[in-house]
Amino acid sequence: MQVAKWGNSLAVRLPASVVEALELREGDDIEIVVEQSRTFAIRRKPGTDELLQRLRRFRGRLPADFKFSRDDANERDDGRD
């Protein structure tokens, strides 16, 4: 695959074999996820139905030692250390 300039962004053209394997069509949303150092996976973005199924399976179960910290959740790394 080759990375090309597309306006102010970069674009990757997917080979036909990847498009066929993922059954992609123009306009589909996908995710490119870095899995390990310098390796990645391309997958469809989950649709509304799949996200709802995930939420139903989750059902609010968090680890027993989980503690929500509003400060941690809103912390920003602005690079000024």
Order of alpha helices (4+ residues) and beta strands (2+ residues): beta-beta-alpha-beta-beta-alpha-alpha
